[in-house]
Amino acid sequence: MHDTYTFRRRLARAGLALVVTLGVGACSETVVTVPGPAADEPPADPVAAPSPDATCPPSQYAAPPSGACAALPSLTIARSNRTIAPARDHHTTHVIEVGGAPYLYVFAGTDGWRSLHTDVQRAPIGPDGGLGAFENVGTLPEGRAGHCIIVKGDRLFILGGVVGTERSGPSKSTLTARVGSDGKIVDVAEGPSLPIAVMHLTCAAHDDTLYAFGGRGVRSRSTTLSARAKMNADGTLGAFEDEAPLSPDRSHHATFVRNGRVYLMGGLTGDPTKTSIDRQDVVSAEILAGGHLGPWTAAGALASPLSVSAALLRDDVVWVLGGYEGADAAGYTDRVQRGTFAKDGSIASFEVVDAKLPQGRAHVHQTPVYGKHLYSVAGKSSEQEPLGTIDIGTFE
């Protein structure tokens, strides 16, 4: 359902017997602290702007906050001894601090579209970045997969996806919820409807504004969805208002925010069950006063066409892990791309680094970061099986 059948046609065209699915990336992650009561202060921009005067050799970049040239960060990735059960893909993941202690939260998802999960689980993050055992800390009203999530303070905003059963199709549904002082998910309520029913959308946040972008609509095609809503201090979400539509329409992409701009990368355009274009481009829009967006403009390119990837921004470098590299790919990739920025805010370059995931994986909607560690949780294998394994990356 939904994605598994999508690539039978596309891979047959490429002469491959393997069935591969496509998924959505996600926005960059910021750690959220829940000391107990709601934290109403908006999160700061992830990084400070590098110096506009910096000119660095290819092996270096203008590192924040000073903009001085520094060696590009490196990454190593290893398989954790922890797993999550049941296995899942099309879920969302976030790091949340509760009472000063960090936890890795995992929200819902599906087991390869056999059923939809309703559970919310979390695992403690140790001083060395390792994970403790997972525990159940909440239940969503209905199963949900292919959604996106924003966490602000102790408030959660869950948008879209397939809701109810695996055959329900995309939904306009949104949820709001709260992380209690004990870390459990409470006060789950229906939020305002999205402008259209959609799955495989991405979402992002800046100050008190939440954004929803693209995704796959009810007719299976990618959409031009670009909308914003206000995250209110009481934890409710205002009505969605349309922004300038995406051009071209886009789904299964990745999103992050940097220095007052929102970026969309890769994905596909069209109907993945029939005819679609694998995207390699990056576009961005300026976040204006009041949360409005400026026009979408070209902002560079990935090292290859890429969907199903998960993107994160750390120390002014964007990392993209795993995913699907287009119709000629034999399966999901284990490769990691690293991108740096030009002075005008566009992508200067993406390169494939030495670090690799222990296996190719996709449908990992976020790779949240805590300290010098990132977490790639579950997802789907090239054999179309949902995963319960977890990979932990370490930045140097």
C-alpha positions as YAML, in Angstrom:
chain: A
units: angstrom
residues:
- id: 1
  name: MET
  ca: [0.00, 0.00, 0.00]
- id: 2
  name: HIS
  ca: [0.98, 3.61, -0.54]
- id: 3
  name: ASP
  ca: [4.70, 3.26, -1.34]
- id: 4
  name: THR
  ca: [5.59, -0.41, -1.69]
- id: 5
  name: TYR
  ca: [3.81, -0.81, -5.00]
- id: 6
  name: THR
  ca: [5.14, 2.55, -6.13]
- id: 7
  name: PHE
  ca: [8.51, 1.33, -7.29]
- id: 8
  name: ARG
  ca: [7.63, -2.04, -8.73]
- id: 9
  name: ARG
  ca: [6.93, -0.18, -11.95]
- id: 10
  name: ARG
  ca: [9.95, 2.11, -11.62]
- id: 11
  name: LEU
  ca: [12.44, -0.64, -10.84]
- id: 12
  name: ALA
  ca: [11.05, -2.92, -13.52]
- id: 13
  name: ARG
  ca: [11.77, -0.08, -15.94]
- id: 14
  name: ALA
  ca: [15.36, -0.11, -14.71]
- id: 15
  name: GLY
  ca: [15.61, -3.90, -15.16]
- id: 16
  name: LEU
  ca: [15.70, -4.61, -11.42]
- id: 17
  name: ALA
  ca: [13.81, -7.35, -9.65]
- id: 18
  name: LEU
  ca: [14.01, -5.67, -6.26]
- id: 19
  name: VAL
  ca: [11.00, -3.73, -5.05]
- id: 20
  name: VAL
  ca: [11.98, -0.40, -3.47]
- id: 21
  name: THR
  ca: [9.84, 2.21, -1.75]
- id: 22
  name: LEU
  ca: [10.21, 5.93, -1.39]
- id: 23
  name: GLY
  ca: [9.80, 8.12, 1.67]
- id: 24
  name: VAL
  ca: [10.17, 11.55, 3.14]
- id: 25
  name: GLY
  ca: [13.06, 13.30, 4.74]
- id: 26
  name: ALA
  ca: [12.69, 15.75, 7.49]
- id: 27
  name: CYS
  ca: [13.63, 19.04, 8.84]
- id: 28
  name: SER
  ca: [16.69, 19.80, 10.91]
- id: 29
  name: GLU
  ca: [16.46, 18.97, 14.59]
- id: 30
  name: THR
  ca: [16.84, 21.13, 17.68]
- id: 31
  name: VAL
  ca: [16.82, 19.58, 21.13]
- id: 32
  name: VAL
  ca: [13.76, 20.56, 23.15]
- id: 33
  name: THR
  ca: [13.84, 20.81, 26.94]
- id: 34
  name: VAL
  ca: [10.81, 20.00, 29.08]
- id: 35
  name: PRO
  ca: [11.61, 21.07, 32.65]
- id: 36
  name: GLY
  ca: [8.01, 20.47, 33.68]
- id: 37
  name: PRO
  ca: [5.70, 23.35, 32.73]
- id: 38
  name: ALA
  ca: [5.45, 24.51, 29.13]
- id: 39
  name: ALA
  ca: [8.41, 26.44, 27.76]
- id: 40
  name: ASP
  ca: [7.00, 29.29, 25.73]
- id: 41
  name: GLU
  ca: [10.23, 30.85, 24.51]
- id: 42
  name: PRO
  ca: [10.82, 30.14, 20.81]
- id: 43
  name: PRO
  ca: [13.97, 28.21, 19.89]
- id: 44
  name: ALA
  ca: [16.87, 30.17, 18.47]
- id: 45
  name: ASP
  ca: [18.06, 29.72, 14.90]
- id: 46
  name: PRO
  ca: [20.17, 26.54, 14.73]
- id: 47
  name: VAL
  ca: [23.41, 28.34, 13.86]
- id: 48
  name: ALA
  ca: [24.90, 31.80, 13.62]
- id: 49
  name: ALA
  ca: [25.69, 33.14, 10.17]
- id: 50
  name: PRO
  ca: [29.27, 32.66, 8.99]
- id: 51
  name: SER
  ca: [31.32, 35.72, 8.19]
- id: 52
  name: PRO
  ca: [30.52, 37.10, 4.73]
- id: 53
  name: ASP
  ca: [34.24, 37.81, 4.27]
- id: 54
  name: ALA
  ca: [35.40, 34.24, 4.85]
- id: 55
  name: THR
  ca: [37.10, 32.49, 1.95]
- id: 56
  name: CYS
  ca: [38.15, 28.95, 2.78]
- id: 57
  name: PRO
  ca: [39.98, 26.20, 0.88]
- id: 58
  name: PRO
  ca: [37.94, 23.21, -0.35]
- id: 59
  name: SER
  ca: [38.75, 21.07, 2.70]
- id: 60
  name: GLN
  ca: [37.51, 23.77, 5.10]
- id: 61
  name: TYR
  ca: [34.45, 25.94, 5.68]
- id: 62
  name: ALA
  ca: [33.50, 29.15, 7.49]
- id: 63
  name: ALA
  ca: [32.62, 27.69, 10.87]
- id: 64
  name: PRO
  ca: [30.13, 29.42, 13.18]
- id: 65
  name: PRO
  ca: [30.00, 31.60, 15.14]
- id: 66
  name: SER
  ca: [33.12, 33.49, 14.08]
- id: 67
  name: GLY
  ca: [33.17, 32.51, 10.42]
- id: 68
  name: ALA
  ca: [36.83, 31.51, 10.71]
- id: 69
  name: CYS
  ca: [38.01, 28.76, 8.38]
- id: 70
  name: ALA
  ca: [38.00, 25.33, 10.03]
- id: 71
  name: ALA
  ca: [38.25, 21.71, 8.96]
- id: 72
  name: LEU
  ca: [34.97, 20.22, 7.82]
- id: 73
  name: PRO
  ca: [33.44, 17.99, 10.50]
- id: 74
  name: SER
  ca: [33.60, 14.23, 10.03]
- id: 75
  name: LEU
  ca: [31.15, 11.52, 11.00]
- id: 76
  name: THR
  ca: [31.37, 7.86, 12.00]
- id: 77
  name: ILE
  ca: [28.29, 5.62, 12.27]
- id: 78
  name: ALA
  ca: [27.84, 2.37, 14.21]
- id: 79
  name: ARG
  ca: [24.95, 0.02, 14.93]
- id: 80
  name: SER
  ca: [23.45, 0.41, 18.41]
- id: 81
  name: ASN
  ca: [22.81, -2.63, 20.58]
- id: 82
  name: ARG
  ca: [19.33, -1.24, 21.19]
- id: 83
  name: THR
  ca: [16.35, -1.92, 18.95]
- id: 84
  name: ILE
  ca: [12.77, -0.70, 18.92]
- id: 85
  name: ALA
  ca: [9.79, -3.06, 18.73]
- id: 86
  name: PRO
  ca: [7.60, -3.33, 16.85]
- id: 87
  name: ALA
  ca: [9.72, -2.53, 13.79]
- id: 88
  name: ARG
  ca: [8.53, 0.51, 11.87]
- id: 89
  name: ASP
  ca: [8.92, 2.96, 9.02]
- id: 90
  name: HIS
  ca: [7.19, 6.26, 8.14]
- id: 91
  name: HIS
  ca: [7.49, 7.27, 11.83]
- id: 92
  name: THR
  ca: [8.87, 10.46, 13.36]
- id: 93
  name: THR
  ca: [11.70, 10.87, 15.86]
- id: 94
  name: HIS
  ca: [12.81, 13.67, 18.16]
- id: 95
  name: VAL
  ca: [15.15, 14.29, 21.10]
- id: 96
  name: ILE
  ca: [13.39, 15.88, 24.07]
- id: 97
  name: GLU
  ca: [14.92, 16.75, 27.43]
- id: 98
  name: VAL
  ca: [12.68, 16.03, 30.41]
- id: 99
  name: GLY
  ca: [13.80, 17.29, 33.80]
- id: 100
  name: GLY
  ca: [17.25, 17.97, 32.35]
- id: 101
  name: ALA
  ca: [17.70, 14.42, 30.99]
- id: 102
  name: PRO
  ca: [17.68, 13.68, 27.23]
- id: 103
  name: TYR
  ca: [15.38, 11.08, 25.69]
- id: 104
  name: LEU
  ca: [14.93, 9.79, 22.16]
- id: 105
  name: TYR
  ca: [11.20, 9.81, 21.32]
- id: 106
  name: VAL
  ca: [9.68, 7.76, 18.48]
- id: 107
  name: PHE
  ca: [6.14, 8.47, 17.28]
- id: 108
  name: ALA
  ca: [3.86, 5.93, 15.55]
- id: 109
  name: GLY
  ca: [4.59, 4.75, 11.96]
- id: 110
  name: THR
  ca: [3.77, 1.53, 10.12]
- id: 111
  name: ASP
  ca: [5.21, -1.95, 9.68]
- id: 112
  name: GLY
  ca: [5.41, -1.86, 5.90]
- id: 113
  name: TRP
  ca: [1.73, -0.86, 5.58]
- id: 114
  name: ARG
  ca: [0.50, -4.08, 7.19]
- id: 115
  name: SER
  ca: [-0.85, -1.98, 10.06]
- id: 116
  name: LEU
  ca: [-0.44, 1.48, 11.56]
- id: 117
  name: HIS
  ca: [1.15, 2.07, 14.96]
- id: 118
  name: THR
  ca: [-0.37, 4.29, 17.64]
- id: 119
  name: ASP
  ca: [2.43, 4.09, 20.19]
- id: 120
  name: VAL
  ca: [4.89, 6.71, 21.40]
- id: 121
  name: GLN
  ca: [8.10, 5.27, 22.86]
- id: 122
  name: ARG
  ca: [11.21, 6.82, 24.35]
- id: 123
  name: ALA
  ca: [14.71, 5.69, 25.35]
- id: 124
  name: PRO
  ca: [17.11, 7.56, 27.64]
- id: 125
  name: ILE
  ca: [20.32, 8.90, 26.08]
- id: 126
  name: GLY
  ca: [23.39, 8.18, 28.18]
- id: 127
  name: PRO
  ca: [26.45, 10.41, 28.69]
- id: 128
  name: ASP
  ca: [28.30, 8.48, 25.96]
- id: 129
  name: GLY
  ca: [25.40, 8.85, 23.50]
- id: 130
  name: GLY
  ca: [24.24, 5.27, 23.95]
- id: 131
  name: LEU
  ca: [20.59, 4.38, 24.46]
- id: 132
  name: GLY
  ca: [18.79, 2.73, 27.35]
- id: 133
  name: ALA
  ca: [15.73, 0.53, 26.97]
- id: 134
  name: PHE
  ca: [12.65, 1.88, 25.24]
- id: 135
  name: GLU
  ca: [9.44, 2.40, 27.20]
- id: 136
  name: ASN
  ca: [5.93, 3.27, 26.10]
- id: 137
  name: VAL
  ca: [4.97, 6.82, 27.09]
- id: 138
  name: GLY
  ca: [1.77, 7.42, 25.19]
- id: 139
  name: THR
  ca: [-0.74, 6.46, 22.54]
- id: 140
  name: LEU
  ca: [-2.14, 8.46, 19.64]
- id: 141
  name: PRO
  ca: [-5.93, 8.30, 19.11]
- id: 142
  name: GLU
  ca: [-5.45, 6.45, 15.80]
- id: 143
  name: GLY
  ca: [-2.59, 4.85, 13.94]
- id: 144
  name: ARG
  ca: [-0.60, 7.36, 11.90]
- id: 145
  name: ALA
  ca: [2.26, 7.09, 9.40]
- id: 146
  name: GLY
  ca: [3.85, 9.33, 6.80]
- id: 147
  name: HIS
  ca: [3.25, 12.37, 9.01]
- id: 148
  name: CYS
  ca: [5.60, 15.10, 10.20]
- id: 149
  name: ILE
  ca: [6.14, 16.54, 13.67]
- id: 150
  name: ILE
  ca: [7.26, 19.79, 15.28]
- id: 151
  name: VAL
  ca: [8.23, 19.99, 18.96]
- id: 152
  name: LYS
  ca: [8.30, 23.39, 20.67]
- id: 153
  name: GLY
  ca: [8.93, 23.46, 24.38]
- id: 154
  name: ASP
  ca: [6.70, 20.77, 25.83]
- id: 155
  name: ARG
  ca: [4.21, 21.06, 22.95]
- id: 156
  name: LEU
  ca: [3.84, 18.65, 20.04]
- id: 157
  name: PHE
  ca: [2.28, 19.34, 16.64]
- id: 158
  name: ILE
  ca: [1.69, 16.30, 14.40]
- id: 159
  name: LEU
  ca: [0.59, 16.93, 10.81]
- id: 160
  name: GLY
  ca: [-0.98, 14.81, 8.08]
- id: 161
  name: GLY
  ca: [-0.02, 11.29, 7.10]
- id: 162
  name: VAL
  ca: [-2.16, 8.20, 6.68]
- id: 163
  name: VAL
  ca: [-4.49, 8.00, 9.68]
- id: 164
  name: GLY
  ca: [-6.67, 5.17, 10.97]
- id: 165
  name: THR
  ca: [-5.89, 2.17, 8.79]
- id: 166
  name: GLU
  ca: [-3.26, 1.47, 6.17]
- id: 167
  name: ARG
  ca: [-5.93, 1.84, 3.46]
- id: 168
  name: SER
  ca: [-7.22, 5.22, 4.62]
- id: 169
  name: GLY
  ca: [-5.14, 7.35, 2.26]
- id: 170
  name: PRO
  ca: [-3.70, 10.80, 3.03]
- id: 171
  name: SER
  ca: [-5.36, 12.90, 5.71]
- id: 172
  name: LYS
  ca: [-5.89, 16.58, 6.56]
- id: 173
  name: SER
  ca: [-5.76, 15.67, 10.24]
- id: 174
  name: THR
  ca: [-3.45, 17.34, 12.74]
- id: 175
  name: LEU
  ca: [-2.90, 16.70, 16.44]
- id: 176
  name: THR
  ca: [-1.62, 18.79, 19.30]
- id: 177
  name: ALA
  ca: [-0.24, 17.26, 22.49]
- id: 178
  name: ARG
  ca: [1.96, 17.98, 25.49]
- id: 179
  name: VAL
  ca: [4.95, 16.26, 27.07]
- id: 180
  name: GLY
  ca: [4.18, 15.99, 30.78]
- id: 181
  name: SER
  ca: [6.73, 16.56, 33.52]
- id: 182
  name: ASP
  ca: [7.12, 12.77, 33.74]
- id: 183
  name: GLY
  ca: [7.80, 12.53, 30.01]
- id: 184
  name: LYS
  ca: [4.47, 11.00, 29.08]
- id: 185
  name: ILE
  ca: [2.40, 12.28, 26.15]
- id: 186
  name: VAL
  ca: [-0.77, 13.94, 27.46]
- id: 187
  name: ASP
  ca: [-3.53, 16.33, 26.39]
- id: 188
  name: VAL
  ca: [-3.75, 14.91, 22.86]
- id: 189
  name: ALA
  ca: [-6.33, 16.87, 20.85]
- id: 190
  name: GLU
  ca: [-7.39, 17.45, 17.27]
- id: 191
  name: GLY
  ca: [-5.82, 20.50, 15.66]
- id: 192
  name: PRO
  ca: [-6.89, 22.54, 12.63]
- id: 193
  name: SER
  ca: [-7.16, 20.76, 9.29]
- id: 194
  name: LEU
  ca: [-4.41, 21.08, 6.73]
- id: 195
  name: PRO
  ca: [-5.44, 22.83, 3.50]
- id: 196
  name: ILE
  ca: [-5.31, 19.46, 1.69]
- id: 197
  name: ALA
  ca: [-5.04, 15.80, 2.60]
- id: 198
  name: VAL
  ca: [-1.40, 14.79, 2.33]
- id: 199
  name: MET
  ca: [1.24, 12.28, 3.43]
- id: 200
  name: HIS
  ca: [5.02, 12.39, 2.96]
- id: 201
  name: LEU
  ca: [4.91, 16.11, 3.66]
- id: 202
  name: THR
  ca: [7.64, 17.87, 5.59]
- id: 203
  name: CYS
  ca: [7.23, 20.51, 8.26]
- id: 204
  name: ALA
  ca: [9.47, 23.18, 9.76]
- id: 205
  name: ALA
  ca: [9.27, 25.87, 12.42]
- id: 206
  name: HIS
  ca: [10.68, 29.37, 12.91]
- id: 207
  name: ASP
  ca: [9.86, 31.39, 16.03]
- id: 208
  name: ASP
  ca: [6.12, 30.82, 16.59]
- id: 209
  name: THR
  ca: [5.28, 29.83, 13.01]
- id: 210
  name: LEU
  ca: [4.89, 26.26, 11.78]
- id: 211
  name: TYR
  ca: [5.13, 25.37, 8.08]
- id: 212
  name: ALA
  ca: [3.88, 22.40, 6.02]
- id: 213
  name: PHE
  ca: [5.36, 21.65, 2.59]
- id: 214
  name: GLY
  ca: [4.58, 19.36, -0.32]
- id: 215
  name: GLY
  ca: [3.77, 15.70, 0.07]
- id: 216
  name: ARG
  ca: [1.66, 13.14, -1.73]
- id: 217
  name: GLY
  ca: [-2.03, 13.92, -2.15]
- id: 218
  name: VAL
  ca: [-5.21, 11.90, -2.54]
- id: 219
  name: ARG
  ca: [-4.62, 11.26, -6.25]
- id: 220
  name: SER
  ca: [-1.11, 9.97, -5.49]
- id: 221
  name: ARG
  ca: [0.59, 12.95, -7.11]
- id: 222
  name: SER
  ca: [3.02, 15.28, -5.42]
- id: 223
  name: THR
  ca: [1.47, 18.55, -4.26]
- id: 224
  name: THR
  ca: [2.27, 22.26, -4.21]
- id: 225
  name: LEU
  ca: [1.30, 22.56, -0.52]
- id: 226
  name: SER
  ca: [2.97, 25.50, 1.22]
- id: 227
  name: ALA
  ca: [1.13, 26.68, 4.32]
- id: 228
  name: ARG
  ca: [1.79, 28.19, 7.72]
- id: 229
  name: ALA
  ca: [0.05, 28.28, 11.08]
- id: 230
  name: LYS
  ca: [0.78, 30.03, 14.36]
- id: 231
  name: MET
  ca: [1.85, 27.96, 17.36]
- id: 232
  name: ASN
  ca: [0.02, 29.65, 20.20]
- id: 233
  name: ALA
  ca: [1.43, 30.03, 23.71]
- id: 234
  name: ASP
  ca: [-1.35, 27.80, 25.10]
- id: 235
  name: GLY
  ca: [-0.25, 24.90, 22.90]
- id: 236
  name: THR
  ca: [-3.01, 25.24, 20.33]
- id: 237
  name: LEU
  ca: [-2.38, 25.73, 16.64]
- id: 238
  name: GLY
  ca: [-3.94, 28.51, 14.60]
- id: 239
  name: ALA
  ca: [-5.68, 27.98, 11.29]
- id: 240
  name: PHE
  ca: [-3.45, 27.22, 8.31]
- id: 241
  name: GLU
  ca: [-2.92, 29.95, 5.75]
- id: 242
  name: ASP
  ca: [-1.61, 29.35, 2.26]
- id: 243
  name: GLU
  ca: [1.80, 30.60, 1.22]
- id: 244
  name: ALA
  ca: [3.18, 30.79, -2.32]
- id: 245
  name: PRO
  ca: [2.77, 27.27, -3.74]
- id: 246
  name: LEU
  ca: [5.77, 25.09, -4.42]
- id: 247
  name: SER
  ca: [6.99, 25.21, -8.00]
- id: 248
  name: PRO
  ca: [7.40, 22.52, -9.06]
- id: 249
  name: ASP
  ca: [5.21, 20.34, -6.88]
- id: 250
  name: ARG
  ca: [7.27, 18.06, -4.66]
- id: 251
  name: SER
  ca: [6.95, 15.06, -2.37]
- id: 252
  name: HIS
  ca: [9.25, 12.65, -0.49]
- id: 253
  name: HIS
  ca: [11.74, 15.49, 0.09]
- id: 254
  name: ALA
  ca: [13.75, 16.77, 3.07]
- id: 255
  name: THR
  ca: [13.49, 20.15, 4.80]
- id: 256
  name: PHE
  ca: [15.58, 22.25, 7.18]
- id: 257
  name: VAL
  ca: [15.77, 25.88, 8.39]
- id: 258
  name: ARG
  ca: [18.98, 27.94, 8.43]
- id: 259
  name: ASN
  ca: [19.52, 31.63, 9.17]
- id: 260
  name: GLY
  ca: [15.99, 32.77, 8.42]
- id: 261
  name: ARG
  ca: [15.52, 30.64, 5.30]
- id: 262
  name: VAL
  ca: [13.71, 27.36, 4.76]
- id: 263
  name: TYR
  ca: [15.23, 24.78, 2.40]
- id: 264
  name: LEU
  ca: [13.62, 21.88, 0.50]
- id: 265
  name: MET
  ca: [15.86, 19.21, -1.00]
- id: 266
  name: GLY
  ca: [15.35, 16.35, -3.44]
- id: 267
  name: GLY
  ca: [12.19, 14.26, -3.45]
- id: 268
  name: LEU
  ca: [10.09, 13.63, -6.53]
- id: 269
  name: THR
  ca: [7.60, 15.40, -8.76]
- id: 270
  name: GLY
  ca: [4.60, 13.56, -10.19]
- id: 271
  name: ASP
  ca: [2.83, 10.31, -9.42]
- id: 272
  name: PRO
  ca: [5.30, 7.67, -8.20]
- id: 273
  name: THR
  ca: [2.88, 4.91, -9.24]
- id: 274
  name: LYS
  ca: [2.97, 6.09, -12.86]
- id: 275
  name: THR
  ca: [5.38, 8.79, -14.01]
- id: 276
  name: SER
  ca: [7.55, 10.89, -11.75]
- id: 277
  name: ILE
  ca: [10.83, 12.81, -11.80]
- id: 278
  name: ASP
  ca: [13.53, 12.09, -9.23]
- id: 279
  name: ARG
  ca: [14.74, 15.43, -7.91]
- id: 280
  name: GLN
  ca: [18.30, 16.51, -7.13]
- id: 281
  name: ASP
  ca: [17.69, 20.23, -6.70]
- id: 282
  name: VAL
  ca: [17.55, 22.39, -3.58]
- id: 283
  name: VAL
  ca: [15.21, 25.38, -3.30]
- id: 284
  name: SER
  ca: [14.85, 27.93, -0.52]
- id: 285
  name: ALA
  ca: [12.63, 30.80, 0.57]
- id: 286
  name: GLU
  ca: [13.28, 33.66, 2.97]
- id: 287
  name: ILE
  ca: [11.18, 33.79, 6.14]
- id: 288
  name: LEU
  ca: [9.75, 37.31, 6.24]
- id: 289
  name: ALA
  ca: [8.13, 39.38, 8.98]
- id: 290
  name: GLY
  ca: [5.06, 37.73, 10.44]
- id: 291
  name: GLY
  ca: [6.19, 34.31, 9.25]
- id: 292
  name: HIS
  ca: [5.32, 34.85, 5.60]
- id: 293
  name: LEU
  ca: [7.63, 33.31, 3.00]
- id: 294
  name: GLY
  ca: [9.36, 35.02, 0.13]
- id: 295
  name: PRO
  ca: [9.54, 33.46, -3.34]
- id: 296
  name: TRP
  ca: [11.11, 30.06, -3.81]
- id: 297
  name: THR
  ca: [14.50, 30.27, -5.54]
- id: 298
  name: ALA
  ca: [17.09, 27.76, -6.72]
- id: 299
  name: ALA
  ca: [19.65, 27.07, -3.99]
- id: 300
  name: GLY
  ca: [21.97, 24.37, -5.29]
- id: 301
  name: ALA
  ca: [21.89, 20.61, -5.79]
- id: 302
  name: LEU
  ca: [22.52, 17.34, -4.00]
- id: 303
  name: ALA
  ca: [25.34, 15.04, -5.10]
- id: 304
  name: SER
  ca: [22.69, 12.75, -6.65]
- id: 305
  name: PRO
  ca: [18.90, 12.58, -7.00]
- id: 306
  name: LEU
  ca: [17.65, 11.61, -3.57]
- id: 307
  name: SER
  ca: [14.38, 10.85, -1.84]
- id: 308
  name: VAL
  ca: [13.50, 9.10, 1.41]
- id: 309
  name: SER
  ca: [16.49, 10.78, 2.99]
- id: 310
  name: ALA
  ca: [16.73, 12.41, 6.39]
- id: 311
  name: ALA
  ca: [18.45, 15.80, 6.65]
- id: 312
  name: LEU
  ca: [19.94, 17.56, 9.64]
- id: 313
  name: LEU
  ca: [21.81, 20.82, 10.19]
- id: 314
  name: ARG
  ca: [24.71, 20.92, 12.67]
- id: 315
  name: ASP
  ca: [27.40, 23.59, 13.01]
- id: 316
  name: ASP
  ca: [26.33, 25.12, 9.69]
- id: 317
  name: VAL
  ca: [26.85, 21.88, 7.75]
- id: 318
  name: VAL
  ca: [23.88, 19.95, 6.36]
- id: 319
  name: TRP
  ca: [24.01, 16.16, 6.41]
- id: 320
  name: VAL
  ca: [21.76, 13.83, 4.41]
- id: 321
  name: LEU
  ca: [21.62, 10.14, 5.32]
- id: 322
  name: GLY
  ca: [20.39, 7.16, 3.33]
- id: 323
  name: GLY
  ca: [17.46, 7.31, 0.96]
- id: 324
  name: TYR
  ca: [16.67, 6.35, -2.62]
- id: 325
  name: GLU
  ca: [18.92, 7.61, -5.39]
- id: 326
  name: GLY
  ca: [16.51, 7.20, -8.30]
- id: 327
  name: ALA
  ca: [15.23, 4.63, -10.77]
- id: 328
  name: ASP
  ca: [18.71, 3.29, -11.57]
- id: 329
  name: ALA
  ca: [19.46, 2.46, -7.93]
- id: 330
  name: ALA
  ca: [19.57, -1.19, -6.87]
- id: 331
  name: GLY
  ca: [18.05, -0.40, -3.48]
- id: 332
  name: TYR
  ca: [18.21, 2.10, -0.70]
- id: 333
  name: THR
  ca: [21.58, 3.74, -0.23]
- id: 334
  name: ASP
  ca: [23.88, 3.56, 2.76]
- id: 335
  name: ARG
  ca: [25.67, 6.72, 1.65]
- id: 336
  name: VAL
  ca: [25.94, 10.00, 3.55]
- id: 337
  name: GLN
  ca: [26.15, 13.40, 1.86]
- id: 338
  name: ARG
  ca: [27.64, 16.54, 3.44]
- id: 339
  name: GLY
  ca: [26.74, 20.02, 2.22]
- id: 340
  name: THR
  ca: [28.23, 23.46, 2.85]
- id: 341
  name: PHE
  ca: [26.87, 26.92, 2.13]
- id: 342
  name: ALA
  ca: [27.92, 29.78, -0.10]
- id: 343
  name: LYS
  ca: [27.91, 33.38, 1.16]
- id: 344
  name: ASP
  ca: [24.50, 34.00, -0.44]
- id: 345
  name: GLY
  ca: [22.94, 31.13, 1.54]
- id: 346
  name: SER
  ca: [22.76, 28.69, -1.35]
- id: 347
  name: ILE
  ca: [24.37, 25.26, -1.20]
- id: 348
  name: ALA
  ca: [28.02, 25.60, -2.23]
- id: 349
  name: SER
  ca: [28.45, 21.86, -2.72]
- id: 350
  name: PHE
  ca: [27.36, 18.43, -1.61]
- id: 351
  name: GLU
  ca: [29.83, 15.56, -1.41]
- id: 352
  name: VAL
  ca: [29.57, 11.90, -0.46]
- id: 353
  name: VAL
  ca: [31.67, 11.29, 2.66]
- id: 354
  name: ASP
  ca: [33.45, 8.16, 3.85]
- id: 355
  name: ALA
  ca: [30.92, 7.45, 6.60]
- id: 356
  name: LYS
  ca: [28.23, 4.91, 5.70]
- id: 357
  name: LEU
  ca: [25.14, 3.56, 7.37]
- id: 358
  name: PRO
  ca: [25.54, -0.09, 8.40]
- id: 359
  name: GLN
  ca: [22.87, -0.88, 5.81]
- id: 360
  name: GLY
  ca: [20.89, 1.05, 3.24]
- id: 361
  name: ARG
  ca: [17.72, 2.36, 4.80]
- id: 362
  name: ALA
  ca: [14.92, 4.80, 4.05]
- id: 363
  name: HIS
  ca: [11.68, 6.16, 5.45]
- id: 364
  name: VAL
  ca: [13.61, 7.48, 8.45]
- id: 365
  name: HIS
  ca: [11.90, 10.84, 8.70]
- id: 366
  name: GLN
  ca: [14.37, 12.48, 11.06]
- id: 367
  name: THR
  ca: [17.87, 11.90, 12.34]
- id: 368
  name: PRO
  ca: [17.80, 13.97, 15.54]
- id: 369
  name: VAL
  ca: [21.02, 15.14, 17.15]
- id: 370
  name: TYR
  ca: [22.00, 15.40, 20.81]
- id: 371
  name: GLY
  ca: [25.46, 16.72, 21.57]
- id: 372
  name: LYS
  ca: [27.86, 15.09, 19.13]
- id: 373
  name: HIS
  ca: [25.60, 12.13, 18.37]
- id: 374
  name: LEU
  ca: [22.87, 11.57, 15.77]
- id: 375
  name: TYR
  ca: [20.22, 8.84, 15.78]
- id: 376
  name: SER
  ca: [18.85, 7.02, 12.72]
- id: 377
  name: VAL
  ca: [15.95, 4.95, 14.03]
- id: 378
  name: ALA
  ca: [14.23, 2.06, 12.25]
- id: 379
  name: GLY
  ca: [12.97, 2.71, 8.69]
- id: 380
  name: LYS
  ca: [12.68, 0.32, 5.77]
- id: 381
  name: SER
  ca: [15.26, -1.94, 4.15]
- id: 382
  name: SER
  ca: [15.84, -2.49, 0.44]
- id: 383
  name: GLU
  ca: [14.07, -5.83, 0.91]
- id: 384
  name: GLN
  ca: [10.92, -3.88, 1.83]
- id: 385
  name: GLU
  ca: [10.98, -4.96, 5.46]
- id: 386
  name: PRO
  ca: [10.42, -2.53, 8.34]
- id: 387
  name: LEU
  ca: [13.43, -2.18, 10.61]
- id: 388
  name: GLY
  ca: [13.84, -2.02, 14.36]
- id: 389
  name: THR
  ca: [17.57, -1.35, 14.33]
- id: 390
  name: ILE
  ca: [19.14, 1.96, 15.34]
- id: 391
  name: ASP
  ca: [22.34, 3.53, 14.03]
- id: 392
  name: ILE
  ca: [24.22, 6.13, 16.09]
- id: 393
  name: GLY
  ca: [26.54, 8.63, 14.46]
- id: 394
  name: THR
  ca: [29.35, 10.52, 16.16]
- id: 395
  name: PHE
  ca: [30.60, 13.88, 14.89]
- id: 396
  name: GLU
  ca: [34.26, 14.85, 15.18]
...
